[in-house]
Amino acid sequence: MEYKAVLIGATGLVGQHLLDYLLQHPRYSSVLVMHRRTTGVTHPKLKEEIINFDEPELWKHLVSGDHLYSALGTTIKAAGSKKAQYKVDVHYPFVVAQAAKANGITHHALVSSIGANAKSNSFYPRIKGELEDMVMALGFESCSIFRPSFLVGDRDEFRLGEKIGIPIAQVLCKLPGLKAYHPIHASKVAQVMVDVTASSSEHEPRILESKEIRSFST
């Protein structure tokens, strides 16, 4: 059986690898990327739609296929404020997910974050938890949520927090109780997402924590 995939966040760290794996995977016959700028990738399976996420009435009919992959996200530094980051990390992905559900997409694969919890006192894990809850409430036939720890890989932008945090995490994760925070390569996250989603027959939301993603056999 072949599937049609829709991907948002294709120029991000995990998203770039997702696009590669989706294009390579034999079970995907087409990949639609929806983004504000082109990926610069050409492939027979690939179709790009350059959109303005603030104008859903112009693009929501395009969100159709079988599986939605969501890897859209930013930082407060890049966004400029918490309000702006919330729009990119929560509002935009949710509006796309709503359109996907309305248009008959059956499976949602979402990149979240370790510690995601809508009741968290910390901003980032709280908004990631809110998005998880909002997406699961839409009632997709199947939904997979992936919560990676610190992501390793080559970014287009410099992130001081990660440059400092990753080496610290590599040391701290050796301590009892902190192994879950072991850094994980973005390509591993993407590969597991595609393999799990392409072969999934589950009808209950599935959450894979970072340690499960790292140990997942692909």
C-alpha positions in Angstrom: 0.0 0.0 0.0 1.3 3.5 -0.9 0.6 6.7 1.0 0.5 10.4 0.2 2.3 12.6 2.8 1.9 16.2 3.8 4.9 17.8 5.6 5.1 21.2 7.4 8.4 22.4 8.8 10.5 20.9 6.0 13.3 23.4 6.3 13.9 22.8 10.1 16.4 20.4 11.6 14.1 17.4 11.9 12.0 18.5 8.9 14.9 18.4 6.5 15.6 14.8 7.4 11.9 14.0 7.3 11.7 15.2 3.8 14.7 13.0 2.8 13.3 9.9 4.4 9.8 10.5 3.0 11.1 10.9 -0.6 13.2 7.7 -0.2 10.6 5.6 1.4 9.0 3.1 -0.9 5.5 3.4 0.7 5.2 7.1 -0.1 4.1 7.9 -3.7 4.0 11.6 -3.1 5.1 14.3 -0.6 3.5 17.7 -0.4 5.5 20.3 1.4 3.7 23.4 2.6 5.9 26.2 3.8 6.6 29.9 3.5 9.7 29.4 1.4 11.0 26.7 -0.9 13.1 23.8 0.3 15.3 24.0 -2.8 14.8 20.2 -3.3 13.7 18.7 -6.5 12.3 15.1 -6.7 9.7 13.3 -8.8 7.6 12.6 -5.7 7.8 16.2 -4.3 5.3 19.0 -4.7 5.7 22.3 -2.9 3.1 24.9 -2.0 4.4 28.2 -0.8 1.8 29.6 1.6 1.1 32.2 4.2 0.0 30.3 7.4 -2.0 33.4 8.4 -4.3 32.9 5.4 -5.7 29.4 5.9 -8.7 30.0 3.7 -6.3 30.1 0.7 -4.6 26.8 1.4 -6.5 24.5 3.8 -8.1 22.6 0.9 -4.6 21.6 -0.1 -3.9 19.6 3.1 -5.0 16.2 1.8 -3.5 12.8 1.5 -3.0 10.0 4.1 -0.4 11.1 6.6 0.5 14.6 8.1 4.0 15.2 9.4 4.3 18.2 11.6 7.8 19.5 12.4 7.1 23.3 12.5 8.7 25.3 15.2 10.9 28.2 16.1 12.6 29.9 19.1 11.8 33.0 21.1 14.9 34.6 19.7 13.9 34.0 16.1 10.3 34.8 16.6 10.9 37.9 18.7 8.4 37.2 21.5 6.6 34.4 23.4 3.4 35.4 21.6 5.1 35.1 18.2 6.6 31.7 19.1 3.3 30.4 20.3 1.8 31.3 16.9 4.5 29.3 15.0 4.8 26.4 17.5 1.1 25.9 18.4 -1.4 27.9 16.3 0.0 27.2 12.8 0.5 23.4 13.4 -3.0 23.2 14.9 -4.7 25.0 12.0 -3.0 22.7 9.6 -4.0 19.6 11.7 -7.6 20.8 11.7 -7.5 21.1 7.9 -5.9 17.7 7.6 -8.6 16.1 9.8 -11.4 17.8 7.8 -9.9 16.6 4.5 -9.7 13.0 5.5 -6.0 12.6 6.5 -5.9 9.6 8.9 -2.6 9.8 10.7 -0.8 12.7 12.3 2.9 12.4 13.2 4.0 15.3 15.4 7.5 16.4 16.6 7.1 17.6 20.2 9.7 17.8 23.0 10.9 16.0 26.0 9.0 17.1 29.1 6.0 18.4 27.1 3.2 19.1 29.5 0.3 21.5 29.2 0.4 22.1 33.0 4.2 22.9 33.1 5.3 26.1 34.7 7.9 26.5 32.0 6.8 28.2 28.7 8.3 25.8 26.1 7.2 22.4 27.5 3.8 24.0 28.3 3.1 25.1 24.8 4.4 21.8 23.4 2.0 20.0 25.8 -0.9 22.2 24.8 -0.3 21.4 21.1 -0.2 17.6 21.9 -3.5 17.8 23.7 -5.1 19.9 21.0 -4.0 17.6 18.2 -5.1 14.4 20.0 -8.5 16.0 20.7 -9.1 16.2 16.9 -9.6 12.5 16.8 -7.3 11.3 14.0 -7.6 7.5 13.4 -4.0 7.3 14.5 -1.7 9.8 16.1 2.0 9.5 16.9 3.8 12.0 19.0 7.6 12.1 19.3 9.4 13.8 22.2 13.1 14.1 21.5 15.6 15.5 23.9 18.4 18.0 22.8 18.6 17.6 19.0 22.0 17.1 17.4 22.6 18.2 13.8 23.5 21.0 11.5 21.2 24.0 11.8 20.9 27.0 9.5 20.8 29.2 12.5 23.2 29.4 15.5 21.5 28.5 18.9 23.8 29.4 21.8 21.5 27.5 24.3 22.0 24.3 22.4 25.7 24.8 21.9 26.0 25.0 25.6 23.3 22.6 26.6 24.2 19.6 24.4 27.7 19.1 25.9 26.2 19.5 29.4 23.4 17.0 28.6 26.0 14.5 27.3 27.6 14.5 30.8 24.5 14.8 32.9 22.7 12.0 31.0 25.2 9.5 32.5 23.8 10.2 36.0 21.0 8.1 37.4 17.6 9.5 36.5 18.9 11.8 33.8 19.5 9.3 31.0 16.3 10.5 29.2 18.0 13.8 28.4 20.7 12.1 26.3 21.1 14.2 23.0 19.6 12.6 19.9 20.4 13.2 16.3 17.7 14.8 14.3 18.1 12.2 11.5 17.3 9.4 14.0 14.1 11.2 15.1 13.0 11.6 11.5 13.8 8.1 10.5 11.8 6.6 13.4 8.9 9.0 12.7 8.7 7.8 9.1 9.2 4.1 9.9 6.6 4.2 12.7 4.0 6.2 10.7 4.4 4.2 7.4 3.8 0.9 9.3 1.3 2.0 11.9 -2.0 0.3 12.3 -2.7 1.6 15.8 -5.8 3.5 16.5 -4.8 5.0 19.9 -2.5 8.0 20.3 1.1 6.8 20.7 3.8 8.9 22.5 7.4 8.0 22.0 9.8 9.5 24.6 13.4 10.4 23.6 14.9 7.2 25.1 12.4 5.1 23.1 13.3 6.9 19.9 17.0 6.4 20.5 16.5 2.7 21.1 14.1 2.1 18.3 15.3 -0.4 15.8 14.8 0.7 12.2 
